């Protein structure tokens, strides 16, 4: 299976298995390529090593996402004291209410209410407590909100 097909798999456990299989294939190809070539300046060898390095990073990212999902599942019934990745928050200010879930950058879909921990809302809310006032950066300046609720997704 090619690398892009692995990355399109939605189930993280299946994606991880696919990436691990691809990593093993590349390792075997690199070994065969090294046996055929006496110089490390082989373009094919360089390409294989680069792709294997990319796969290795994708494996690490996928493992972190699996760990986060497991942690969120274990803590679903726990009351949250502080905003962290994997929780949903209800924000309120003088003109409107806002509800978003804080996720990692690779899982963000703002139109669906999933905002990155690196977004202006995520940065302002991370580590903050229930009832705390936050200031969210916007093109029109800072917008104040109060954290009304913190819960797991």
Buried (B, 14 or more C-beta within 10 A) or exposed (E): EEBEEBBEBEEBEEBBBBBBEBBEBBBEBBEEBEEEEEEEEBEEBEEBBEBBEBBEEBBEBBEEBBEBBEEBEEBEEEEBEBBBBBBBBBBBBEEEEBEBBBBBEEBBEEEEEBBBBEBBBBBBBBEBEBEBEBEBEEEEEEBEBBBBBBEBB
